[in-house]
Amino acid sequence: MTSFDDTTPPARRSFHRVWIGLALLVALAYLFGLGGDHIPRNGDELVYANIARLTAASGHWLPLQSAWDFMRNTKPPLLFWQAMVAGGWGEHWTLLRLRLPSVAYTWGITLMVALLTWKTVRGDAPAPDRATAAQQNRHALTMGAIAALVYLSFFTTYRYGRPYLTSAPETFWLFGVFFALAWSPARLLASNWKFPLIAGVAVGIGCLYKSFVMVVPVGFALALCYQTVGAQIAPWKIFRPGMVKDGVKVAVICALGLGIFGLWFALDPQPGEVWREFVVGENAGKMNNARGYFKTAFSGGSSILTILTGYFSNALFLLPLSIGCFVAAWRGWRQRRGTLLTISPAEKIMWLWLLALALVFMLPTQRSTRYLIPAMPALAIMMALYWQRIGRIWFSLTLAVCMIGLLAMGLIGYGAVRATQDPWILSPLFWVFVSSTALACGAGIVKKNWTRPVAALSAFSVLFALAWVTNPFNGELGRFKPQTNALLKGQTVQVPSNFNGHFERYEFIIPGAKIKDYFAAQPVDYADVESLLETSRYVLVQRRIGQAPCAKCRIIDERWDLRSRQDENDGFMAAFKTPETYWYAKEYLVEPPAP
């Protein structure tokens, strides 16, 4: 076998393997602490876990069941069926089992991000010789791995790509349509029925996870793709040859997606309730506002500005870098004006998906950055494609933000040490990791050659530090003794709850107990424990460190908990002055005193 001449040093030839290895390692790190009670998540995860558990207990796929009459059909059934199957219809009801499908979806999205970046960077034009082709392929593999790292380092990916209540499924199916289109735009845009059929099925599955409304941004983005990529005509010149044919394709995709979503109405024995609760309540209600559309659009926490800045805030620790990507893209567009240079069809499709999703979700009166999550894979690809053209200042700002995040993780760890009075509650490796990573970020700001490589890993380092610092409280410290759990099986236990479905977490903490919630806006301050003990033998009471759970009661067991929805009266500075009480609390299982 003859070898071709490649003058690249061996170390440089294997550099792409290091980045691929790092991307795989970060993907596997998504499993760390996955079954714990304290991973970053949206509080509604517990609402939907309640619906899935009660529906599984009914022994039927439909209708959906819930602890609340007004909160049953809040999401399409595929989300709940996923949990019911993963949890073995209640036989294996653990957070780990419920969340594993979410991580699998996230890994699938990450693979699409990496592959499309690799293909786009490699390009379709053949290299002049084999050596150049090999170099080009290695560079493309490196950028694919970096795109994967960027996507996995977005805070929204970590927060909504792991818990049971997740955006990963609809992101997988909806982004998958544009991934396929960007992979082979000429062939798929010219397809008469195969692509529209497969895309329609994918959109339908995505809608069965999220909402029928998703056909609107998908249809809009596809129309833009057929116009600007397929016909290569400006979006506003809609009267063109082939317009009707392309319009029919988009209509077929949307109609097929709606048809698959409509199976919910056909299969549910209570279709009227689905219409009232989901279509009217959950979707049409987001178009109504007593303040008026324009007042909501330009003021308040649900303004258009929420969507305009949504892609940046979704990136969180990579926020400066995401802004730098848009700046670099804008500069590139200005440089290309008046020339024959153009961006690749794949890149154009990604920009169109980003644009369409943002424009559509400016229309409702209720706006949230979560609505933009299905396009975050496209943003990760763009950031990788513009990686070398993004100004160094944006990388340096990203490193500075990550340094602050790492210092915050160190502060939370310090609070854990002070709360438990255990200097070894966190492994020495945790402190080495936090300090060395913070130093690496500082070095990346100063040393030019380090800036981009360190920035690629810095954001996930903060997320991993967050998982690490909370992990001890997912273990023995955050649990009652086995004999306590055995004692509570079949017994009614009153538990504090300060958010819809918050009590559902105790189904995993004390499995087998009959959970009954009582409202406590600030559980650590709830005072009327004696009245709870008059109606139930067992009550869970949360208290600040050093405070007794109640005056007249007997403590059976205790565990550590991380506080949620901290009291605003404590003030932000309390996180620095008293991190042990700001972040942590003790939860006591109590019963009335012996007569």
N, C-alpha and C positions, 0 to 999 in steps of 0.2 A: 504494500500500500504506500503510495507516494504521499508526502505531506506538502502542504502549500506554505509559502513563506509568510510568516506573521512576525513582524518586528516588535510587536507589543510585548513588554516584559511579562514573565509568567505571573507575577503578582497582580498585574493589571488584568491579565486574561481571566483570573479567577475572582475578580472583584465582584462581578455580578452574582456569584454564588453566595457571597457573604450577605448581600442585600436580600436575596431570595430566602436565605436561612433566617435572617432577622424578621422578615415578613411572616414566615411560617411560625416562628417563635411567638410573635405578637398575637397571631391568630389563635394559637393554642392557649395563650394567656387569658383569652376570653372565658376559659373554663374555670379560672381561679376564683374561688369564692362564689361560684354560680348558684349554689344551693342555699346561700345565706340570706338572712332576713335584711341585711343592711347594704345591699348593692344599690347603686344609683338607679332609680326607676321613677315612673310616674305613679302617684298614689292610686290611680284608677286600676292599676294591675290587680289590686285586691278586690275591687268591685267585680271585675270580669272573672277572677278566680272563684268568687262566690257563685256567679251565674253558672259557670262551667261545672262546679261541684254539685250544685243542686239539680242541674239538668242531668248529670250523670246518675245522681241518686234516683231520679225519676224512672230510669231505665229506658228512656226514649230520646231520640235525636231532637225532636221538636214536640211541643213548643218549648222555648227556652224558659227556664225557671229562675227565680230570684228571690232574695229576702225582701225586696221592695216591689210593690205592684207597679210603681211608676218607673222602674228602672230594670226592665227585662230585655226588651229588643233594642238595646242601645248600640249594638254592633251586629253585623251579619253573622250567620251561624258558623261559618268556617273557622273563625277564631276560637270558638268554644269547642267545636268538634275536635280541633287539633289538641286542645288540652284534655278532652275526655279520652281520646285514644292514647295520648302520651301517659296519662295517669291511670291507665287500665280501668277506666270507668269507676274510679275511686279506690281501686285495690292498691295502687301505688301512688298515693296522692302526696307527692313531695315537690317542693319548689324546683329542685334539680330536674326532675322529669318534665315538669311543665315548661321549663325554660330551654331545654336542649333543642327542641325544634327551632326556636328563635335563633340560636347560635348557628345551627345548620344553615338556615336561610342567610344569615349574615356572612357566613363563609362563602356561600354561593355567590352573593353579590360581590364580595371582595375578589373572588376569582374572575368574575366578569370585568371588574375594574382593571385588574392586572393584565388580563388578556387583551382588552381593547387598547390599553395604553401601549402594550408591547407591539401590537400590530400597527398602530398609528405611527409610533416613533420609527419603527423599522421601515415603514413606507412600502408602497407597491412597486416602486421603480427598482429594477435589479441593480446591484452594485457592480462596478466595472471589473472587479476581480474577487477571488474567493477570500483573500485576506481582508479586504475592505468589507465584504459581506459579513465575515465573522465578527469583525469589530462592531459593525452596525447592529448585529443581532445581540451582542453582549451589552451594548449600550441600551438597546430597547428592553432587554430583560431587566437591567438595572432600574430603568424608569418605570417598568411595570411593577416591580417590587416596591418602589417608592410610592407609587400611586396607591398600592394596597395598604402600605403603612399610613399614608395620609388618611385614607378612608376609615381605617380602624382607629385612628387617633382623633377623629371628630367626636366631640362629646355626645352629640345626638346618636351616633352609631353605638357608642358604649352604653348610653342610657336607654335607648329604645331598641337596640339590636340584641339585647340579652334577656331582659325580663319577659314574662309571659305576655303582658300587655305590650305589644311591640309594633313597630312600623316595618320590621324586616320582611314579613310576608308580602304585603302590598308593594313594598319597594322592589323586592325580587321580581315579581310578575310584571309590574308596570315598567320599571327600568329595563327589564329583560327585552321588552319590545324594541326599545331604542338601541339597546346593545346589539341586537340582531340586525337592526337596520343600519347601524353604523359599521358593523362588520362587513356587510356586503350591500352597500346602498344601491348600486346600479341594478343588481339582479333582483333585490327584494322590492324596490320601488316599481320595477317593471312587471312584477308578478301579478297575474290576473286573479288568482284565487288562493294559491297556497299560503302566501304571506298574510293576506287579509284573514284567512280562516284561522291560522295559528295565532296571529296577533289578537283576534277577537276572543279566542278561548283564554289567552293569557290575561287580557283585560278583564274578562268576566270573572276569572279566579281572583284577580286583584280586587275587584269590586265586592266579591263575596267575603273578602277579608276586611274591607274598609267601608265602601259606600258606592252606590250607583253614580254618585256625583263625579267620581274619578274619570268617567268617560269624557267629561267636558275638557279638562286639561290635556288628556291623551289625544282626543280627537283634534283639538286645536293644534297641538304640537305636530301630529301626523300631517295635518293639512299644510302646515308651514314646511314640513320636510318634502312633501310632494311638490310644493310650489318652488321652493328655493334650491333644493338639492336635486330633485328629479327633473323638473322643467327648467331649472336654473334661471328663474325669472324673479324679479322683485316681488315681495309679498302682496303689494297693492295692485299689481297687474293681474287680477284674477281672471279676466276674460282672455283666455288663451286657448290654443288647441290642446285637447286632452283634459281640459278642466272638468268636464262632466264625468269622464272615466275615472279620474283620480278622486273626484268628489264621491262617486259611488263606492269606491274602495273604502274611503274613510267612513262613510255612512254604514257600510256593511260591518266594519270592525266595531263601531260603536253600538250598532243594533245587536250584534252577536254578544257583545259584552253585557248589554242590558238584558238580553234574553237569558243569559246564564244567571245573572243576578236575580232575575224574575223567578227562577226555580224556587227561591225562598218562599214566595207567595204560593206557589203551586204545592209545595210540600208541607208548609206549616198549617196545622189544623185551625189556627186562628189568624188568618191573613188580615182581617180587619184591625187586629191589635198591632200587627207589624206596620201597617199603613199609618196608624195613629201615632205610635210611639217612635218609629224609626223615620219614616218618610216625612211626616209632618213635624214631629217633635224634635228629632235630632238633626234634620237637614233643613227643612223649610224654616225652622225657627232661627237658623243662623242668618237668615236674610231679613229678619225683622228686628227693629230696635226702636224703643220709645223715644230716644233722643233724636232720631232722624239720621238718615244715611250719612249726610255730609258732616254732621257734627262728630259722628263716630269715626268717619274716614280720616279726619284731620286733627283729632285730639283724643287723648286717653290712651290706655294701654292696649287698645285693639285697633289702632289707626293703621293707615296704609304704610306708615313708617315701619311698623312691625314686619311687614312683608319685604319692604325695600332693604332692610338690614338683616333679614332673616337668615340668609345664607352665611353671613359673617358671624352672627351670634350662635348659629348652630355649630360652627367650627370651634367656638370658645377659645381653647388654648392656641388654636391655629388661626385665630381671628386676624391678626396682622398679616399673616401669610396669604389668607384668602383675599384680603383687600389688595395686597400686592399683585395677586394673580389678575384681578380685574384691571388694575392699573396697567400691567404689562400687556394685557390683551387690547386695551384701548390704545396704547401706544403703537402696538403692532398694526391695528386697523388703520390708524392715521398714516403710518408709513406706507401701507399698501395702497392707499387711495391714489387713483390716477395711474396705477401700474397694472401689469398683467398678473401680479402675484395674488394668490388667494390661499385660504386655509383649506385643509382637507375636508372632504364630505363628512368624515366621522366627527371631526371637531365641530363642524357646523351643526350637525345633528345634536350634539351634546349642548351647545349653546341654545339651540331652539327649545330643547326640553327644559332647560333652566328658565328661559324666558317665559314659555307658555305657562308653566306651573305658577310662577310668580304673578303673572298678569291675571290669571283666572282667579286666584285666591285673594286678589285685592277687592273682588266684587262683593263677597259676603260682608255683613256687618260684624260678624265674629271672625277675627283673624288671629292666627297663631303661627309661630315659626315651625310648629310641628307639621303643618300642611306642606312644607317645602322639603321634608325629609326624603321623599322618593327621588328627588333630583340631586341629593348630596353625592351619590356615586359619580354623577357627571361632573360635579365640582372637583372631586378628587382627581379625576382624569385631567381636567383642565389645569389644575395646579401642578401635576406632574409634567404635562406637556410644556408649560411655561416655566418650569423649575429654574432653568439656567437664565431666563430673561427677567425673572422677578428680582427687583433691586435688593441688594444685601441688607439695606436698612430694615426691610420687612422681616427678613430672617432674624435679624438682631432683636427687633421688637418682640418677635415670637419667643425667642430665648429668654428675654426679660420677663415676659408674662409667665412662662413656664417656671422660671426661678421663683417668682412670687407664689405660684401654685405649690411648688415643692416645699417652700417655707411654711405654707399653710398646712400641708400634710405633716410636717414636723411639729407644728404647734398642736395639731389634733393628737398626735402621738404623745406629746408631752402631757396633754390633758389626760390621756389614758393612764399614764404612769402616776400622775398625782391623784387621780380618782381611785385607782385600785391599790395605791401604795405598793405597787409591784414594779420595780425597775426593770424586770425581765419579761414583762408582759409582751413586749415586742422584741423580736430577735435582734441581736446586735447587727445582723446583716441589713435590717431595715434602716437603721441609722446610717450605716455605710452607704447603702443605696441612695438614700435621700441626699446626703451630703455630697457624695461623689457626683451624682447627677447634677446637682445645683452648681457644683464647681465646673463641671463640663459645660453647662450652659454659659457660665461666665467666661470660660475659655473660648467658647464658640463666638461670643460677642467680640472678643479681643483679637483672636487669631482667625484671619480671613479664610484659610484653607479648611478650618473646622466648622465654619458657620453653617453651611448647608447640610453636611452629614449629621451634625449634632441636632440641628433643628428637626430633621426627619424623624428622630427618635424621642425628642424631648416631650412632646405632648402626651404620648402614650405613657411615658415614664411617670407623669403626674397622675394619670388615671390608674396606673398599676399601684402607685404609692397609696392612693385612696383605697383601693381594694385591700392592700396589705394592712393598712392601719386599722381598718374596721374588722379584719378577719378574726381576731381573737374573740370578738363579741358574737361571731356566728357559731363559735364552738361551745365548749363547756361553760364559759362565763355567761353566755347568753341563754342557757337552758336550765330548766329545773332538773332535779335529780330523777333518775329513772323510777324510783319508788314513788315520787310525787306524781309523775305522769300516770303510774299505775293506779294511784289513789283517786285521781280525777276522772278516770275513764267512766263515762256514763253519767258523771256528775255535772250539775249546772254551775258554771263559773262566770261571774260578772267581770267584764274586762273594760278598760277605758278605751274610748274611741273619740277622735276629734276630726274625723274626715269620713266621707262616704266609704263604707267598706273597710275601714281601718281595722275593725275587729276581726276581719277574716284572717289576719296574720296569725292569730292564736290557734287557728285550725292546724297550723304547722308547728307551733310552739308547744301546744298541749294537745296532741292528736287524741281523738276519742272523747274529749270533754264536750259538754253541751254549752256552747258559747252564747252568752247574753251580754250585750253591750250597754254601757252607760256613757252618756256624753260628758266629756271633760275637755274643755277647750285647751287647758294647760294641765295635763294629767298630774304633774308634780305638785300642783296647787289645789287639787281637789280636796275639799274639806269634809264633806258629809258622808264619811265612810260608814258611820254607825247605822245610818238609814239603809244603806245597801246590805249590811249584815242582818238587818231585820227581815229581809226577803230572800236572801241567799246565804247558804253556809259558807261558800267559798267566794272570795273577792280578790282581784288583783289590784294593787294600789301602787302607784309610781311616786317616788319621792326623790328630792335632791339628796346628795350625799350627806350623811350625818343626821338626817331628819327621820323621826319615827313615822311609820305608816299610819298609825292611829293611836288614840289614847287607850281605848279598851278593846283590845283584840289580841289574838295569839298568832304569831308568825309561824307558818308551816315551812316555807321555803322562800328563797330569794334568788334573783338573777340580775345581771347587768343588762342595760338597754341603752341604745343611742336615742337621744331626744329628737323629735321631729316637730316642726313648726314652733321654734323657740319663741319665747315671749318677747315682743317688741320692747316692753318696758325694761328689759335687761340691757338693751342697747348693743350696738355692734362691738363696742370696746370690751364687753363682757367676754367675748371670744378670746381676747388677749389676756385680760386680767384674771379670769377664773375659767379657763378652758375645761377644767374638770367638771364644773357644774353646768356650763353652757352646752356641752356636747353629750354629757353622760348622766344617767340616772339609775337608780335601783328600783326594781320592781319586786314587790312582796306579795306572796300568796298568804292571805290571812283568813281567819275564821273567828267567830265569836269566842270570847273567853269561856273557859269551862265553868259551869255553874258551881 
